[in-house]
């Protein structure tokens, strides 16, 4: 039977390792996403081709297989990565490729008139990107980045197969020790949900801040506020119909 000692000795360190892997991988993924995503909007076809090739290659490969390759095959070429950094690199490079499409799409959605205004002001490409395009595209990136970050958190369970002592690795050890699968994996599900919920709250706060920065009103998300909004819209439509009949 799982005890408090097992939780404090195994799961708590595993939670901390999971948080570290998520943090390091997300930083690497963000750097890759913004770099590749902006390069894919370049006017130079070679740059677009190379950045597009990176996107297609890493989108089309398995993060787990890439992790195995970095941990087991890369040493054959003289590079030896510790298990955590092999896992972080594989996750960051893979999810960074996914994120680059979010960045590219958000930049492409910026109205052409905004870019033309930057050209009229004699802004360079980098100045237009920094002062006009990214500030407007950033609020549109946050919601899909939230989903990608949650997927990255859940993907950190893969590092357990290369002996990184995250939550999943700790859970497997505890299961082997007391031969109780249901309590262990139920606890793991709850722990991943709690971490994902915390990340979602933080990302939604970031989304509200980003939209406020460009003068947009954050969307109302609560069940009650949606019902009130629907009721107000129905009442407004009824008043319009009544007015038309009058």
N, C-alpha and C positions, 0 to 999 in steps of 0.2 A: 504494500500500500504506500502511496506517495505521501511523504511527510513534509513538514515545514522545513526540515533540514535539507531535504532534496531540493526544494525550491530555492532556498537561499544559497546553497552550494553549487547548484547546476544551472537553474533557470535564470537567476538574477545576473550572473556573469554572461550567460548566453544572450540575454536581452541587451546588455551593454555592447556586446560584440555585434549584434544585429543592427543596433543604432549606428555604430561606427561604420559598418559596411555600407549602410544606407546613405549616411552622410558623405563619405568619401566617394562613393559611386555616383551620387547625385551631383556633386561638384564637378567631377570629371565629365559626366553626361551633359551638364549644362554648358561647360566650356566647348565640348565637341558640337553640341546642338547649335549654339550661336555661331561658332566658326563655320561649320559646314553649311548651315542654313543660309547665312549671309553670302558665302562664296557661291552658292547655287543661284544667286540673283545677280552675279557679276556679268558685266558686259563682255568679258573676255571668254571666248568659247572653251579654251583650254582649261581655265579655272572651273567653269561650269562642268566640263566633262570629268575632271578629276574628282571634284567634290560629289558629283552625281555617281561616279563609280564607287566611291567610299560608301555612299548611302545604300546603293544596291547590294554591295558585297556584305555589309554588316547587317542589313535588314534581312538578307536571305540566308544567313548562317545561324546556327543554334548557339545561344549563349552558353549552354552547358558544354557543348563540344569545344567552343572557343576557350572556355575555362580549362578543360582538359588539355588542350593544345598548349596553352600558356604555362600550365603547371608541369606537364610531362614532356612535351616536345621542344619547347623553347630552350631548356637547358642543353639540348643537343647542339644548339648554335652558340653556346657560351653565355646565355643569360639565365640566371637562376632567380626566380621570384618566390618569395615566401607565400604560403597558401592564401593569406588574406589579400595580398596585393595582386595575386593572380586572379582571384575572384573579383576584386574591385575593378581591375583593368577590363576584364571581360564584360562585366555588367555595365560599366561606364561607357565603353566603346559601342556596345550594342544598343543600349537605350539612348545614347547620344545620337545615333543614326536615326532612331525613331523621332527624337525631339527635333532634329534638323528639319524634318518635313513640317512640323508645327511652326517653326520659325520662318521657313520659306513661305508657307501659306499665309501667315499673318502679315508678312512684309508685302506679299503680292496683293493683299486685300486693302492696303493703304490707297486711298483715291489718287488717281494719276494727277489730278489738279494740285495736290499737295506737293508732289515731286516737281511739277512744273513751276510752282511758286518758289521752291528752293533753287531751281535753275535760274529763275529770274533774279533771285537775290545773289547770284554768283557763288552759291555754295558748291563746294567740292562734293564728290560722291560720298566721302566719309562724313562730311558735315551734314549732308542731307540725311544720311543713315542715323547719325547720332542725335540730331536736333529735331528731325521731322518724322522719319519713318519708325524708328524704334519706340519713341514715346507713344505713338498712336497704336502700334502693333502689340506692344507689351500687354495691355489689358486683355487682348484677344488670345494671347498665348497662355495666360494663367490657368483657365479651366482645363484645357487639354493637358497642360503640364501637371496639374493636380492628379489626373487619371494616370499619367505616365509615372509619376512619383509613387503612387500606390502600387502600380504594377512592379516597379523597381523594388519596393519594400518586400513584396511577396516573392520576387525573384531572388532575394538574398538567401532564401532557403537552399538554393543550389550550392552555395559555398560549403555546405555541410559535407558534400561528397568529396571535397578535397581537404577534409579534416579541419576546417575552420570551426571553432567551437561556438557556433551561434545557437539560437534557440532550438532550431530543428536538430542540430547535432546533440545538444544537451537532452532534448526529449528522447531521442533514440537511445542514448546511454541509459537514461532512467528506465525506459521501457524494457531494455535488456536486463536491467538489474532486478526489477520486480515483476516483470512479465505481465504488466497491466497496460494494454494498449489504449483502451477507451479513455481513461482519465488523462493520460499524457497528451494524446492528440486533441482531446477536447480543450485542454488548457492551452495548447499551442494555437488552436483556432481563435480562442478568446484573446490571447496576447497579440496575435497579428491584427485582429479586429480593433483592439484598443489603440495600437500604434497607428493603424490606418486612419482611425477616427480623429486622432490628435493631429495628424498631418493634414487631413481634410479641413479641420477647423482653422489651422494656420494658413492654409492656402486660400481659403475663402476670405479670411481677413486681409491677406495680401491682395486678392482680387478687388475687394472694396477700396483699398487704398490706391491701387493702380487706376481704377476708374475715376475715383475722386480727383486724382492728379490731372486728368484731362477733362474734368467737368462732367463726367457721366454719372448718372444716378445708378447705384448698385441695384441689381434685380432683387426683388423680394422673393425669398425662398420658402418661408414657413407655410405650413398647411393652412393655418388660420388666415394669414395675409392673402394667400391665393384665393380662399373662399370669399373673403371680403372684396377682393379685386373683381372676382367674377360676379358677385352680387351688384357691385357698383356699375359694372359694364352692362348687366342686364337691366338695371334700373334706368340707366342712361338710354339704352336702346328703346325701352318702353316709353320713356318720355318723348323720344323722337317720333315714334309711331303715333303716339297720342297727339302730338303737335301737328303731324302731317294730316291726321284725320280731322283735326279741328280746322 
